[in-house]
Amino acid sequence: MEGAKEGIVVAGGQGEGDALTQLNGPNGLFVDTLGTLYVADYGNHRVMRWTQGATQGTIIVGGNGRGAGANQFYVPIGLSFDRHGNLYVVDMGNARV
């Protein structure tokens, strides 16, 4: 927003926590061509998706507690998508992508 004097909250903003309206250590993010926001929520060990105008997010991967399982993260800090839509997550605590 060119010339904007104030920002707006597009994800979280409801205090720190693990509800679908909350984040706990948002770190990496990605915005797709539709304006959908993806957030690496390292404190909750999950990746969240927030569609434009949404009041809560959706867990797309992780969120099953901290761990090394195929459906778990241990401090996800970054993410990206390739041109085929595959998601890559930097899982710092497990030293893996």
Stockholm file with secondary structure:
# STOCKHOLM 1.0

chainA/1-97         MEGAKEGIVVAGGQGEGDALTQLNGPNGLFVDTLGTLYVADYGNHRVMRWTQGATQGTIIVGGNGRGAGANQFYVPIGLSFDRHGNLYVVDMGNARV
#=GR chainA/1-97 SS CTTCSSCCCCSCCSCBSSSTTCBSSEEEEEECTTCCEEEEEGGGTEEEEECTTCSSCEEEEECSCBSSSTTCBSSEEEEEECTTCCEEEEEGGGTBC
#=GC SS_cons        CTTCSSCCCCSCCSCBSSSTTCBSSEEEEEECTTCCEEEEEGGGTEEEEECTTCSSCEEEEECSCBSSSTTCBSSEEEEEECTTCCEEEEEGGGTBC
//
